[in-house]
Amino acid sequence: MPYLLDEKELVFPHPSLADEDGLLAVGGDLQIDRLMLAYENGIFPWYNEESPILWYAPLERFVLFPKKLKVSKSLRQILKSNRFKITLDESFEQVILNCANMPRKDQDGTWIVADMQNAYTQLHQAGYAHSIEVWMEGELIGGLYGVQVGKVFCGESMFSKVSNASKVALVYLATNFDFSLIDCQIPSEHLRKMGAQIITQKDYLTILQTQDAIPYDFQRTL
């Protein structure tokens, strides 16, 4: 039974109380303080226009440890070709809009509804949410965005208009920053092939507990 949040009270139940599908709580709002409290505790919003705000804390997490990143030979060749230009935090709103509008297999509509777009744009403006953009011939053709909690990057979504563009963004994220973990949230075969794996909620929370959720300038550190 999910916990009903009170908009006047900034609190979440412990993530271990989530049901088998990861649903932990319902309601609340998408204000910066609540969103960051959620991410600090392994919780994230995921819902559609027809439902109230739903908060999830999966009992297992699909994550990528950057040191375990696997890059295929074909992708390495693409990276060496320099056909793509990569930027940081230059077009956050365009990235999230493209993620919302990108058609996805077996998915009707989008969970990145207008309220979510506005909330994460505010997180970005406050220094908590960041984007990587991939360009080709002056056109934005791929990218990703997510929330930074210390050395943990909580990936929210990615998109590609050109084959492999989102993979290029992920490789850049994993190899140019000092992140200890990238949370991929939803298991996928192509991310598994790149080295992503399942860990327990307990292990994920243990890593989060050592992080500081403060605003960051999104700059390369490696």
VOGU-3710 file (C-alpha; in Angstrom, 3 decimals, decimal comma):
1> mpylldekel> 0,000/0,000/0,000  1,730/3,242/-1,122  2,182/6,049/1,379  0,064/9,166/0,765  2,263/12,256/0,886  1,183/15,539/2,449  2,245/18,589/0,403  2,822/20,485/3,662  5,232/17,878/5,033  8,614/17,219/3,427
11> vfphpslade> 9,104/13,523/4,169  9,194/10,130/2,462  8,764/6,647/3,909  11,880/4,459/3,881  12,581/3,046/0,392  12,508/-0,511/1,743  8,733/-0,097/2,195  8,126/0,037/-1,568  5,963/-2,685/-3,084  7,238/-5,344/-5,501
21> dgllavggdl> 6,959/-2,950/-8,439  8,880/-0,266/-6,575  5,908/2,014/-5,907  6,518/3,771/-2,600  4,326/6,867/-2,340  1,642/8,940/-4,026  1,074/12,695/-4,086  3,190/15,554/-2,829  4,681/17,970/-5,344  7,692/18,445/-7,608
31> qidrlmlaye> 9,374/21,275/-5,733  13,178/21,289/-5,703  13,506/20,381/-2,014  11,204/17,386/-2,338  12,839/16,147/-5,534  16,323/16,343/-4,051  15,192/14,636/-0,837  13,830/11,880/-3,043  17,044/11,436/-5,029  19,165/11,475/-1,890
41> ngifpwynee> 17,147/8,463/-0,755  16,962/6,500/-3,982  13,437/7,653/-4,882  12,215/9,198/-8,132  8,878/10,334/-9,637  7,410/8,356/-12,530  3,846/8,833/-13,701  1,706/10,003/-16,621  -0,826/12,748/-17,246  -3,724/10,575/-16,123
51> spilwyaple> -2,344/9,742/-12,677  -1,242/11,598/-9,545  2,471/11,955/-8,845  3,864/8,471/-8,177  7,171/7,936/-6,375  9,261/4,821/-6,942  12,107/3,171/-5,047  12,896/-0,094/-6,902  14,031/-3,013/-4,784  16,738/-3,601/-7,380
61> rfvlfpkklk> 18,657/-0,941/-9,311  20,025/-1,126/-12,836  23,315/0,761/-12,675  26,547/1,297/-14,531  29,854/1,522/-12,715  31,952/3,684/-15,088  35,041/1,524/-14,540  33,058/-1,444/-15,908  31,941/0,361/-19,060  32,146/-1,772/-22,195
71> vskslrqilk> 32,541/0,002/-25,534  32,133/-2,076/-28,677  34,651/-1,908/-31,513  32,105/-0,249/-33,789  31,273/2,385/-31,177  34,966/3,065/-30,611  35,327/3,760/-34,316  32,412/6,190/-34,161  33,986/7,977/-31,195  37,310/8,266/-33,031
81> snrfkitlde> 35,655/9,645/-36,148  34,827/12,942/-34,445  31,603/13,182/-36,465  29,751/14,331/-33,327  30,234/17,457/-31,227  29,488/17,130/-27,513  28,449/19,937/-25,191  27,459/20,149/-21,520  24,407/21,957/-20,139  24,019/24,091/-23,250
91> sfeqvilnca> 20,534/22,941/-24,255  18,962/21,257/-21,245  15,393/22,196/-22,141  15,815/20,936/-25,697  17,231/17,633/-24,449  14,373/16,985/-22,043  11,825/17,998/-24,702  13,364/15,580/-27,203  13,378/12,818/-24,591  9,681/13,468/-23,948
101> nmprkdqdgt> 8,729/13,459/-27,630  10,856/10,524/-28,801  8,656/7,527/-29,746  9,587/4,423/-27,764  8,773/0,786/-28,380  5,855/-0,586/-26,326  5,189/2,828/-24,766  2,169/5,031/-25,360  2,752/8,688/-24,643  5,436/9,847/-22,231
111> wivadmqnay> 6,075/9,962/-18,502  8,041/13,201/-19,024  4,874/15,285/-18,812  4,857/19,101/-18,871  5,034/19,368/-15,058  8,055/17,052/-15,031  9,772/19,085/-17,731  9,211/22,287/-15,754  10,370/20,705/-12,490  13,608/19,323/-13,934
121> tqlhqagyah> 14,316/22,566/-15,743  14,118/24,255/-12,333  16,467/21,592/-10,947  18,841/22,380/-13,791  18,691/26,106/-13,134  19,442/25,386/-9,460  22,530/23,351/-10,416  21,261/19,853/-9,605  20,179/18,522/-13,014  22,479/18,369/-16,033
131> sievwmegel> 22,512/17,419/-19,675  24,923/16,176/-22,294  24,145/17,203/-25,861  25,328/15,489/-29,035  25,397/17,560/-32,222  26,015/16,856/-35,888  26,342/19,636/-38,436  24,798/22,085/-35,984  21,749/19,942/-35,220  20,962/18,415/-31,831
141> igglygvqvg> 20,736/14,698/-32,636  21,117/13,026/-29,244  21,721/13,465/-25,560  20,791/12,614/-22,008  19,870/14,336/-18,773  19,809/13,434/-15,098  20,310/14,526/-11,517  23,680/14,648/-9,777  23,970/13,521/-6,159  27,652/13,813/-5,321
151> kvfcgesmfs> 29,468/11,184/-7,390  26,226/9,459/-8,369  24,546/10,483/-11,607  20,881/9,532/-11,662  20,123/9,194/-15,347  16,568/10,144/-16,253  16,311/9,716/-20,004  18,222/9,817/-23,279  17,355/10,158/-26,945  18,842/9,568/-30,387
161> kvsnaskval> 17,813/10,978/-33,733  20,895/9,400/-35,311  22,075/5,879/-34,575  24,391/5,624/-31,524  24,071/9,302/-30,535  22,738/8,498/-27,053  25,473/5,877/-26,587  28,061/8,523/-27,404  26,561/10,743/-24,702  26,640/7,897/-22,165
171> vylatnfdfs> 30,249/7,003/-22,951  31,199/10,655/-22,560  29,431/10,780/-19,200  31,145/7,607/-17,982  34,661/8,524/-19,129  34,966/12,273/-18,543  33,600/12,696/-15,018  34,570/11,316/-11,649  31,308/9,452/-11,108  31,376/6,271/-9,065
181> lidcqipseh> 27,975/5,141/-10,322  25,429/5,975/-13,009  21,866/4,973/-12,161  20,151/3,755/-15,349  16,816/3,026/-13,594  15,137/0,932/-16,311  16,915/-2,267/-17,459  17,644/-2,473/-21,181  19,625/-4,915/-23,255  21,806/-2,316/-24,971
191> lrkmgaqiit> 22,857/-0,824/-21,620  23,511/-4,302/-20,263  25,862/-4,900/-23,190  27,659/-1,693/-22,220  28,285/-3,033/-18,722  25,211/-2,026/-16,709  24,150/-4,466/-14,003  21,603/-5,090/-11,274  22,433/-4,265/-7,656  20,231/-4,412/-4,580
201> qkdyltilqt> 18,405/-1,405/-3,211  20,437/-1,787/-0,012  23,744/-1,546/-1,903  22,483/1,452/-3,868  21,390/3,287/-0,717  24,725/2,545/0,940  26,473/4,354/-1,912  24,029/7,273/-1,793  24,537/7,758/1,938  28,149/8,828/1,330
211> qdaipydfqr> 27,209/11,560/-1,176  26,540/15,272/-0,763  23,513/16,563/-2,673  24,725/20,083/-3,429  24,567/22,133/-6,658  27,422/21,408/-9,050  28,947/22,998/-12,122  28,813/20,247/-14,705  32,446/20,154/-15,787  34,785/17,419/-16,917
221> tl> 37,012/16,086/-14,163  38,888/13,326/-16,008
//
